Amino acid sequence: MLSFPSNVRLYLATEPVDLRRSYDGLSALVDGKFGRQAMSGDLFVFLNRRANQVRILFWDNDGYAILMKRLEQGTFRRTKTADGEDLVEIDAGELAMLLEGIDASKVTRRRRYRASKSSHPATTTQAPTTLPLQT
């Protein structure tokens, strides 16, 4: 099981990516197309066209690292967003479900406290949300 510090953000690409790209190609995609900083320490998750491979790119203090997984059978569930975003933020639980083959579109998130991104955590709550992993 993967565990991450609470300040690490995880981003999932919603469109297929050519996974023949390696460190430089994936980081250029993050910096260019997605407008994020690949060296930020955040994790960027990519699926190939057949959705049977996943790569996770992140900066590890002194260089890039890539975690890879290839399925022998089956596929990963591709994410679709209503507004056609190229990149969607997910949490560690959603990543774990993606990697384990759990259909997150059929899972309901129970009400939990979530701080808004623009205010102090002690002052704001958000309504319950459903997981963004949908077809």
C-alpha positions in Angstrom: 0.0 0.0 0.0 1.2 3.5 -0.8 1.1 6.2 1.8 1.7 9.9 1.2 2.2 13.0 3.4 -0.9 15.1 3.7 0.6 18.0 1.8 1.2 15.9 -1.4 -1.4 16.4 -4.1 -2.2 13.6 -6.6 -3.3 14.5 -10.2 -4.7 12.0 -12.7 -4.5 12.7 -16.4 -8.0 12.1 -18.0 -6.7 11.5 -21.5 -4.5 8.6 -22.6 -0.8 9.2 -22.6 1.9 7.6 -24.7 3.8 5.7 -21.9 6.9 5.2 -24.1 7.6 8.7 -22.7 10.0 8.5 -19.7 11.1 11.1 -17.1 11.7 14.0 -19.4 8.7 13.4 -21.6 6.2 13.0 -18.8 7.6 16.0 -16.9 7.4 18.1 -20.1 3.8 17.1 -20.4 3.1 18.1 -16.8 4.8 21.5 -17.2 3.5 22.3 -20.7 0.1 20.8 -21.2 -1.1 20.7 -17.6 0.5 23.9 -16.4 1.8 22.3 -13.2 5.3 22.2 -11.7 6.6 18.6 -12.1 9.3 19.3 -9.5 6.7 20.4 -6.9 6.7 17.0 -5.2 3.1 16.3 -6.3 2.3 12.9 -8.0 1.1 12.7 -11.5 -0.8 9.6 -12.7 -1.0 8.6 -16.3 -2.8 5.7 -18.1 -2.0 4.4 -21.6 -4.5 4.2 -24.4 -5.5 0.6 -23.6 -5.8 1.4 -19.9 -3.7 -1.6 -18.9 -0.7 0.4 -17.7 -0.2 3.2 -15.2 2.8 5.4 -14.5 3.1 7.7 -11.6 5.7 10.5 -11.9 7.0 12.5 -9.0 10.0 14.5 -8.0 12.0 13.0 -5.1 14.2 15.8 -3.8 17.1 15.1 -6.2 15.5 13.5 -9.2 12.4 12.2 -10.9 11.0 8.8 -10.0 8.4 6.7 -11.8 6.2 4.0 -10.4 4.8 1.6 -13.0 2.2 -1.1 -13.0 1.0 -3.3 -15.9 -2.0 -5.5 -15.7 -1.9 -9.0 -17.1 -5.7 -9.0 -17.5 -8.3 -6.3 -17.3 -8.0 -2.5 -17.4 -7.8 0.5 -15.1 -10.9 2.7 -15.0 -10.4 5.9 -17.0 -11.7 9.1 -15.6 -14.1 11.4 -17.4 -15.0 14.9 -16.2 -18.1 16.8 -17.1 -16.1 19.9 -18.1 -13.4 18.0 -20.1 -10.5 18.8 -17.8 -7.1 17.3 -18.8 -6.0 16.8 -15.2 -8.1 16.0 -12.1 -7.0 16.0 -8.5 -7.6 12.8 -6.6 -6.9 11.6 -3.1 -4.8 8.7 -1.9 -7.9 6.5 -1.4 -9.1 7.1 -5.0 -5.6 6.2 -6.3 -5.7 3.0 -4.2 -9.1 2.1 -5.7 -7.8 2.8 -9.2 -4.8 0.6 -8.7 -6.9 -2.2 -7.1 -9.6 -2.2 -9.8 -12.4 -0.9 -7.6 -15.1 1.0 -9.6 -15.2 4.3 -7.9 -18.2 5.5 -9.8 -20.3 3.0 -7.8 -18.8 4.1 -4.4 -20.4 6.9 -2.4 -18.2 9.1 -0.3 -19.6 9.6 3.3 -19.7 13.1 4.7 -16.3 14.2 6.0 -14.7 17.5 6.9 -12.7 19.0 4.1 -11.0 22.4 4.3 -11.4 24.6 1.4 -8.3 25.4 -0.6 -8.6 29.1 -0.1 -9.3 29.4 3.6 -8.1 28.2 7.0 -9.1 24.6 7.8 -10.8 25.5 11.1 -13.3 27.7 9.4 -14.7 25.9 6.4 -16.5 22.7 5.6 -17.7 21.3 2.2 -20.7 19.3 1.3 -20.2 15.6 0.6 -18.9 14.8 -2.8 -18.9 11.8 -5.1 -15.6 10.4 -6.4 -14.5 11.9 -9.7 -13.7 8.5 -11.3 -16.6 8.1 -13.7 -17.1 6.9 -17.2 
